[in-house]
């Protein structure tokens, strides 16, 4: 029996990378990282973030003044809190933990300009919240959009959703060719409430190709590979690949195939590579975190160090920053070379740092 994956769409799909004759491939070299601007870190109110009452797992900062907290999934009450960063006064709370209407069981947050994207991968729901609207009206509420895709990250677009297809994966050593156009990188479901058509795949590759981030701008959609060193830029209007950027480092990735009944499950062998892991953006630029290293036995994520690469929306590399920290998430400050980031302490407790030159 082949693995069944809900793949295609109601009205239009597809990011077909192989069929677009206008796409280009660019290569970033390792010296891109060697020439990085180093960012120093300042811990932001460590006692507050280390307090068990906060129960935060991810912290974002908006406009240097608004703190956004995604709470840990196992607590009761609201899983989203928004506070004044300086006074810690509550400004907004929403999304109780539970199975009711507009309740969630898991939370992932991403900041895209002035919008907060919330994914509940457990109940397969997503929503985009306007932060400016929240600050004007503390009773602001938008209903979560349910979808049918068992993937961790989807992005709302109109009445539908876009997601990165975890079955889009090829490896010549294993003889796997689940590639476009049969397996498009991006999938757009025009009506998120309706199941798409069904596509079969011989290999389950969600463990090695899942978890990729996507971000949607006015004209572009950007896909970030979490385990291979590349980014892909797609035209938003037709989801055709415009540019692929490889590098800066080449990661040596080894896979193994484990049989689970009739399922061929592709997994990493010995160590897990990490490349492009998170992002934030504004109208002009995308800022993506990059690691270029491996997680192996005896190593923790907090042992890895992240870079930040600044791109224009058409894929031009503008600037590269280095840090001494693993950056779980990032937010952009108002000043040019200022960021906020969630990092992990030696006890794996998340806390907030401010990064600047």
N, C-alpha and C positions, 0 to 999 in steps of 0.2 A: 504494500500500500504506500502510495506517495503522500508526502506531507501536504495537507490542504492549507492554503493561505489565502485569505480574502485580499485580492490584489487590485482589481480594476474598478472602474468608476461608472457613474451613471451618465454623465454628460460629456466630459472630456477628460483625458489624462494626457499626457505622459512626458516625463522627462526621458527622452531617448537620447542617450549620449552618443551612440554609434551612428545615428542617422543624420546628425546635424553637421553639414559640411562647413559651416562657418565657425565651428569651435576651434580653439587653439589651446595648446599645452605649453605652459611656462614652468621653468624649473628654478626654485630658490636654492642657492648653495649654502653650505654650512657656515660660510663666513658672514651670512646674513645674521646669524646669532652672535658671532664673535664681535660684530660691530654694534651690538645692542647698547642702548642707553640704560644704565643701571638705575633701578628704582629703590630708594630706601623705604623702610617700613616703620610706621608708627602704630603701636597698638592702641585701639580705640576703646577706652573704658573697659579694661579687662575684667574688673570685678563684676560689672553688670553682666557681661556676656558669659562669665564663668558661673553665674548664679543659677542653680538648678531650677529656679522659678521661671526663668526665661524659656527653657525647653526648646531652644532654637536649634535648627540643623542647617539653616542657610540664611545669610543676611545680605540684603542689597541696600544701596543708598541712592536716593533720588534727589538731585539738585543740592547736594552737599548737606541737606538738612532733614530729609525724611528717611527714617529707618524702616525697612520692610523685613519682617521676620516670617519665615516658614517654620512652623513648629514641627516637632518630631511626631511621626505618624501614630505612635502608641499612646498619646495623651488624649484626654477627653476635653471637650470644649472647642473653641475656635482654633483652627490650624493656620490662620493668616492673621497677623497683627501688623498694624502700621502705626509708628510712633514718631514724635518729634525727636530727632537724634540728640539734641542737646539736653532737653528737659526730661526725656523719656515719657512724656505725657501721651496717653492713648489718643490716636486720631481716628482709627478705624479698626474694626474686627469683623471677620466674616468666616463663613464656611466651617460650620460645626462638623465634628467627626461623627459619621453615622451613615445610615442607608436611606435617609429621607430625602425629600426634594431639596436640591441645592446643598446637600451635605456630601462630604468627601471622606475617603479612607486613606488617601495618599496625596502628597502635595510636592510638586516641583515648580519652582518659580524662575522665570527669565525676564529680564528687563530689556525691552526694545523701545528705545526713545522714551516716550512718556506713557507707554502701555506696559502693563504687567501681565505676562502670559502665565496662566496657572494650568498645570496638567495634573489630573488625578488618574494615574495609570491603573489603579486598582479597579475603579468603577468605569474606566474608559470615558472620561469627561475632560473637557477643556473649555477655557474662557479667556477672553482678553478684557482687562479692566483698564479704564482710563484713570491714571493717577491724578490728573488735574481735576477730573470730575469728583473723585473721592475727597480731595482736599476742599472742594467747594461744598459738597453735600455728604456728610458722614453716613447718611442712610442710602447712599448710592448702591445699587445692586443690579447685577446682570446675571441671567440664568446660565448655568453651565450647559454646554452643548455635548450631548452624548454621541459617541461614535462606536463603531464596531471593530476597530483595529487593535489587536493585542500588542501594541508597541508603546514604549515609554514616553515618547515625545511626538505630539502632533501640534500643528499650528493652525489656528482658525483663519479662514479666508472666506469672507462673505457668509453664505449660508452653509458652507461646507468646511472641510479640513484638508490640509496637506500633511503628508508624513513621508519620512524616508523609509523606503522598502527594505527591510532586513533580509529579504530573500534575493536581493540584487548583489551577487557575489560570484567571483570567478577565481579559480586557482588551477593553473595548468598541471602542477604536480599531483593534485588530487583528481584531476579530470573533471572539475566542476566548471560549467559554463552557464550560470544563471545570470545572464547579462541582457541589457537592452537590445532590441525593443521588447522581447518577451517578458523581461523582468526590468521595468523602468526603475531608475533611481528614485524619482519622486512620483508620488501618487496623489492625485487630487480627487476627492470624493465630493461631488457637487452638493449632495444632500446627505449630511452627516448622519441622519436618522435611518437611512436605508442601507442595507448590506450591498456592497459592490458585487461584481461578478467574481467567480472563483477561479483561481489559477493553481495548478499543481506544480510542486517542485520535488525533486528527488531527495535533495539535501535540506536539512534544517540548519540555517546559517545565522539565526538570530543571536547566538552567543558571540559570534565573531564580527558580525556586520550590523548588529542592532545598536541602538543607543546613539546614533548619529544625530547631531543637532542640525536644525534648519532655522533660518531666519528670513523673513520676508520684508523687503523694502518696497519702495514705490514702483520700481521697475525690475528689480532683481530678486531672485531667491538664491540663497547661498546654502550649500550642503557642506558640513564639516565631518570628515571621517575621524572617528575617535581612536582607531587602532592602526590606520595607515596614514602616511604623511601626504594628504592632499585635501584641497578644497575644490568645490565645483560651483561655478556661477551660472545660473539659469535665467533666461528671460522670463519674467513673470507672466506675460500675456500668453505665451504658448508652451512654457516649460521646456524649451529647447536649450541644450547646453551651449553656453557662450564661451566659457573659458575654464580650463582645469589648471590648478596650480599645484605642483608637486614639491615636496621638500618642506623645510630646509634639510632635514636629515632623512636618510634612508633607513627604515626600520626592518630588521631581519625578523620576519614573522614565520613561525612554524605552526602548522596545524596537525590535528589528528582527527580521525573519524571514529566515533563511538556508535556502535549499533545498540539501539534501544528498541527491541522488538523489530518492527519493520522500518523504523525510522533511522536514517543516517544523520547523526548529530555531529556537526563540525565544532571542534573546541580548540582552544590554544594549547600548545604543547610546551610545557616547562615554564614559560614566562609569558606575561601579557604586555604587549606594547601599548603605549599611550601617546597619542599625537594631539589632535585638536579636540579640546575637552569642553570648552564653554565660550561664552561671548557676551558682549553688550554692544549696543549700536546707537547711533543718532542719525539725523537726516543725511549726513555727509560721509560717515565712516563706520566701519565695522571693526571692533576690537576682539580678537580671538585669542584664547589661551592655548599655548602649545607646550608640550612636555618633551617629546623626543627621547623617551627612556622606557625602561621596562620595570614591571612589578614582578618580583620573583620571590622564592621562599626566603623568609627572614627579612623582607622589605615591607614597609608600609607606605601608603599613599603620601603620608606626611614626610617621607624621606625623599620624595621626588621634588623637583624644582620646575617652576613654570616660567615661560616667556609670555609676553603679550605682543601680538603682531597687529599693526594698524593698517587696514586696507581701505581704499575707496570702494564704492559700491560696484565699480566696473572691474575690480580685481587688481588695482595697482597697489603695490606695497609702498606705504608711506614711511613707516617707522617701526623699529623693533625695540622692545624693552626687555630687560632681564630682571629677575627677582631672586631672592634667596628662599622662597617659600613655594609650597604647593598651593595653587590657587583653585579652590573648589568652585568659586564663582567670582565674577567681577562686575563692578559698576563704574561708570565714568563720572568723575568730578567735573565741575565747570571749567576749571583751568586746564590748559592744554595737556600737561604731563601729570595729571593727578587721577588716581583710581582708588576705589575701595574694593576690598576683597575679603571673602570668607576663606580662612585657612584652618588648618588643624593643628592642635597642640600635640605634645608627646602622648597625651592620654586620649588622643583622637577627638577631643572636645572642640567643636568649631568656635572660632572667635573672629572678630572683625579687625582688619588692619587698613590703614590709609597708606597708599603708595605714592611717592613723589620723588622728583629729582633732587 
